[in-house]
Amino acid sequence: MKDEVLPEVKDLKKYFPAHSSRLFAQKKYVKAVDGVNLTIHKGETLGLVGESGCGKSTLGKCILRLIEPTAGQVLFEGEDILALPAEQMRNKRKKLQVIFQDPYASLNPRMTVFETVRSPLDAFHIGTKEEREQKVMEMIRYVGLNAHLMHRYPHEFSGGQRQRMIIARTLVLEPSLIVCDEPVSALDVSIRSQVLNLMQDIQRERKLTYLFISHDMSVVKHISDRVAVMYLGHVVELATKRQLFAAPQHPYTQALMSAIPIPDTRVKTKRVLLNGDVPSPLNPPSGCCFHTRCPYATERCGKEAPLLQEREPGHWTACHCSVAAKKEEAK
């Protein structure tokens, strides 16, 4: 893993105003992302996991500036892209791309495969007409699609083929960072491994950096180098894949791990069940955001928000009650 960071997220926040029907009601905000700090090293895959509604996709869109953050910084190639004017940001977008969850919704049904893959080159006026056509043909073959299918429309393809079209369109501008927002969750299980292996092969050959968003822990384990766990707009644990799956420190991560099905009836696992529902981001709990559901919560958890600290080399946890935190206090 290289030391170069691409990108670095500093205290990123995104609050959505919640509209009320009452005339003089106090204005409230949905705190979708609330003070996230992350670094992604060049050439690595950082997995981002958590329950639905925890802010994963919003964080990915804020990093790409598809959504304007409320506060914070996103440093990419030494520049804070949130401070760039529109024209400079447009040029920077060549290096920042995204793969969305639903491949059919991401495609224009009136455009053929060839037109879809060519559209980014047209938008940035890259190359001559002949050079663009040659580039498109290269990308279509590169992702494993047959060239004779290039004049067909999205509805004529399977889900896996559509996602390959999206990947080809993403790669045609030769980006550095790709945010993968649950790119295989809409695909059949038999197709997922093919798309994941394709993405890994492309990453190795082109030295790409991935932020891989998913709720499927088995997929994250397969593709990620490091994993960040989000809960209610906060990153509560960050570690290498090996560290996280071998010894999760945060109680929320432990609950997620216990929910992973093991296809062996001889293996006995203890399920960690959480009490209650996820609190509303309109009115998040004081102190630790997880303390209302945590089986180990203390009085301190309800008053003091824990900082994301490196408890062990490369293993960061935001918890007063984690195993590592208790060892620190014992010292």
C-alpha positions in Angstrom: 0.0 0.0 0.0 1.4 3.4 -1.0 1.6 6.3 1.4 0.1 8.8 -1.0 -3.4 9.8 0.1 -6.2 10.2 -2.4 -8.4 11.7 -1.1 -8.4 13.0 2.5 -11.6 13.9 4.2 -11.5 16.4 7.1 -14.5 16.9 9.5 -17.0 16.5 6.7 -20.6 17.3 7.5 -23.9 17.3 5.5 -27.1 18.5 7.2 -30.3 18.5 5.3 -33.0 20.9 6.4 -36.2 19.2 7.6 -39.3 21.1 6.6 -42.2 21.5 9.0 -45.8 22.2 8.4 -45.9 24.5 11.4 -45.3 28.2 10.7 -43.1 29.1 13.6 -41.6 25.7 14.3 -37.9 25.6 15.2 -35.8 24.7 12.1 -34.3 21.2 12.4 -31.7 19.4 10.3 -31.1 15.7 9.3 -27.5 15.1 10.2 -26.7 12.6 7.5 -22.9 13.0 7.8 -21.6 14.5 11.0 -17.9 15.2 11.3 -16.3 12.3 9.3 -12.5 12.1 8.9 -11.1 9.6 6.4 -8.0 9.0 4.3 -7.9 6.7 1.3 -4.4 5.6 0.1 -3.7 5.6 -3.6 -4.3 2.2 -5.1 -6.3 0.8 -2.2 -9.9 -0.1 -1.7 -11.6 1.3 1.4 -14.8 -0.5 2.2 -17.6 1.6 3.8 -20.3 -0.4 5.6 -23.2 0.2 7.9 -27.0 0.0 8.1 -29.3 1.6 5.6 -29.6 5.3 6.4 -26.3 5.6 8.2 -25.0 8.1 5.6 -22.7 5.9 3.4 -24.0 7.1 0.1 -24.3 10.7 1.2 -20.7 10.6 2.2 -19.6 9.2 -1.1 -21.6 11.9 -3.0 -20.1 14.7 -0.8 -16.6 13.4 -1.6 -17.4 13.7 -5.3 -19.2 17.0 -4.7 -22.3 15.6 -6.3 -23.9 17.0 -3.1 -22.5 20.2 -1.6 -21.4 19.5 2.0 -22.4 21.7 4.9 -18.9 21.9 6.2 -15.5 20.3 6.1 -12.8 19.7 3.5 -12.1 17.1 0.8 -8.4 17.2 -0.3 -7.7 15.6 -3.7 -4.3 15.9 -5.2 -3.4 18.6 -2.7 -6.5 20.8 -3.4 -9.7 21.3 -1.4 -12.2 20.5 -4.2 -15.0 22.0 -2.1 -13.4 25.4 -2.5 -12.9 25.1 -6.3 -14.9 27.3 -8.6 -17.3 25.6 -11.1 -14.9 25.6 -14.1 -12.0 24.1 -12.2 -14.2 21.6 -10.5 -15.5 20.5 -13.9 -12.0 19.8 -15.1 -11.3 17.9 -11.8 -14.3 15.6 -12.4 -12.3 13.7 -15.1 -10.4 12.1 -12.2 -13.5 11.6 -10.0 -16.0 9.0 -11.1 -18.9 7.0 -9.6 -20.6 3.6 -10.2 -24.2 3.6 -8.9 -26.2 0.8 -7.4 -28.8 0.3 -10.1 -27.2 -0.2 -13.5 -30.4 0.3 -15.5 -31.3 3.6 -13.7 -27.8 4.9 -14.4 -28.2 4.5 -18.2 -30.1 6.6 -20.7 -32.6 4.1 -22.3 -32.4 6.1 -25.6 -28.7 5.8 -26.0 -26.9 2.7 -27.3 -23.8 1.2 -25.6 -21.5 3.0 -28.0 -23.2 6.4 -27.3 -23.2 5.8 -23.6 -19.5 5.0 -23.4 -18.7 7.9 -25.7 -20.7 10.5 -23.9 -18.0 11.5 -21.3 -15.5 12.1 -24.2 -18.0 14.2 -26.0 -18.8 16.2 -22.8 -15.1 17.1 -22.3 -14.3 17.4 -26.1 -11.5 14.9 -25.8 -9.9 13.8 -29.1 -11.1 13.8 -32.6 -14.2 11.8 -33.7 -12.0 8.9 -34.9 -10.0 8.9 -31.7 -13.1 8.8 -29.6 -14.6 5.9 -31.5 -11.3 4.0 -31.1 -11.3 4.7 -27.4 -14.9 3.6 -27.0 -14.2 0.3 -28.8 -11.2 -0.4 -26.6 -13.2 0.2 -23.4 -16.1 -2.0 -24.6 -13.8 -4.9 -25.3 -11.8 -4.2 -22.1 -14.8 -4.8 -19.8 -15.7 -8.0 -21.6 -18.5 -6.9 -23.9 -18.7 -8.0 -27.5 -18.1 -5.3 -30.0 -21.0 -6.4 -32.2 -23.4 -5.4 -29.3 -22.4 -1.8 -29.2 -25.4 -0.5 -31.1 -27.9 -2.1 -28.9 -29.9 -0.4 -26.1 -29.8 -1.0 -22.3 -33.1 -3.0 -22.1 -31.5 -5.6 -24.4 -28.9 -6.5 -21.8 -28.7 -8.4 -18.5 -27.9 -6.7 -15.2 -24.3 -7.8 -15.3 -23.8 -6.6 -18.8 -25.4 -3.2 -17.9 -22.9 -2.8 -15.0 -20.1 -3.6 -17.4 -21.4 -0.8 -19.6 -21.3 1.6 -16.6 -17.7 0.5 -15.8 -16.7 1.2 -19.4 -18.2 4.6 -19.3 -16.5 5.3 -15.9 -13.1 4.2 -17.2 -13.1 6.1 -20.5 -11.9 9.3 -18.9 -9.1 7.4 -17.0 -10.1 8.5 -13.5 -8.0 8.2 -10.3 -10.7 7.7 -7.7 -14.0 5.8 -8.2 -16.8 5.8 -5.6 -18.6 2.5 -6.0 -22.0 2.9 -4.4 -23.2 -0.7 -3.8 -22.3 -1.7 -7.4 -23.3 -5.3 -7.1 -26.2 -5.3 -4.7 -28.7 -5.2 -7.6 -27.1 -8.2 -9.4 -27.8 -11.9 -9.1 -25.4 -13.7 -6.8 -24.0 -15.7 -9.7 -23.0 -12.5 -11.5 -21.6 -10.6 -8.5 -18.3 -12.4 -8.4 -17.7 -11.8 -12.1 -18.2 -8.0 -11.7 -16.1 -7.9 -8.5 -13.3 -9.8 -10.1 -13.4 -7.5 -13.1 -13.2 -4.4 -10.8 -10.2 -5.9 -9.0 -8.4 -6.7 -12.2 -9.0 -3.2 -13.5 -7.8 -1.7 -10.3 -4.5 -3.6 -10.4 -3.9 -2.8 -14.1 -4.8 0.9 -13.8 -3.7 1.6 -10.2 -7.2 2.9 -9.3 -8.4 3.9 -5.9 -11.9 2.7 -4.8 -14.3 3.8 -2.1 -16.5 0.8 -2.0 -19.9 1.3 -0.3 -21.9 -1.7 0.7 -24.0 -3.2 3.4 -22.9 -6.8 2.5 -20.0 -7.7 4.8 -19.0 -10.7 2.7 -18.5 -8.5 -0.4 -16.5 -6.0 1.6 -14.3 -8.7 3.0 -13.6 -10.0 -0.5 -12.7 -6.7 -2.2 -11.4 -4.3 0.5 -8.0 -3.5 1.9 -9.3 -1.4 4.8 -12.9 -1.1 6.2 -14.7 1.9 7.8 -17.9 1.3 9.7 -20.5 4.0 9.8 -23.3 4.5 12.3 -25.7 7.5 12.3 -23.4 9.7 10.3 -20.2 8.9 12.2 -17.3 6.6 11.5 -17.2 4.4 14.6 -14.4 2.0 13.5 -11.6 1.9 10.9 -9.1 -0.9 10.4 -7.5 -3.2 7.9 -9.7 -6.0 6.6 -7.8 -8.6 8.6 -8.0 -6.7 11.9 -11.6 -5.9 11.6 -12.8 -9.4 10.7 -10.5 -11.1 13.2 -11.1 -8.8 16.2 -13.8 -6.1 15.9 -13.5 -3.6 18.7 -16.7 -1.5 18.5 -20.0 -3.1 19.8 -21.8 -2.1 16.6 -19.2 -3.7 14.4 -19.5 -6.9 16.6 -23.2 -6.9 16.0 -22.7 -6.6 12.2 -20.2 -9.4 12.2 -22.5 -11.7 14.2 -25.2 -11.3 11.5 -23.0 -12.7 8.7 -24.4 -16.1 7.7 -22.0 -19.0 7.9 -22.8 -21.9 5.4 -21.7 -24.6 7.9 -24.2 -26.0 10.4 -21.3 -27.4 12.5 -20.1 -23.9 13.3 -21.8 -22.4 16.3 -21.9 -18.6 16.5 -23.4 -16.2 19.1 -25.7 -13.6 17.6 -25.3 -10.1 19.1 -28.8 -8.6 19.2 -29.2 -4.8 19.5 -32.0 -3.3 21.5 -34.4 -0.8 19.9 -34.3 1.0 16.6 -31.7 3.3 15.0 -32.3 6.8 16.5 -33.6 9.5 14.2 -30.9 11.7 12.6 -33.3 14.6 13.2 -32.7 14.2 16.9 -29.5 12.1 17.5 -28.7 11.1 21.0 -26.3 13.1 23.1 -22.8 11.7 23.8 -22.0 8.5 21.9 -24.4 8.1 18.9 -24.7 4.4 19.7 -25.2 4.4 23.4 -29.0 4.0 23.2 -28.5 0.5 21.7 -25.2 -0.5 23.2 -25.2 -3.4 25.6 -22.1 -2.0 27.4 -23.1 1.7 27.6 -22.3 3.6 30.8 -23.2 7.0 32.1 -20.2 8.5 30.5 -21.4 7.3 27.0 -24.6 9.3 27.3 -22.7 12.5 28.1 -19.4 12.4 26.2 -18.9 11.6 22.5 -15.9 9.3 22.0 -13.2 10.4 19.6 -12.0 8.1 16.8 -8.6 7.0 18.2 -5.9 4.6 17.2 -6.2 1.9 19.9 -3.9 -0.5 18.1 -1.6 0.1 15.1 -3.9 0.8 12.1 -7.0 0.1 14.2 -9.2 3.1 15.0 -12.2 3.0 17.3 -14.7 5.6 18.6 -15.9 3.9 21.8 -15.5 4.3 25.6 -16.4 0.6 26.1 -14.4 -1.2 23.5 -11.9 -3.9 24.5 -9.0 -1.7 23.4 -10.4 1.3 25.3 -10.7 -0.7 28.5 -7.1 -1.9 28.2 -6.0 1.7 27.8 -7.9 2.7 30.9 -6.4 -0.2 32.9 -2.9 1.1 32.1 
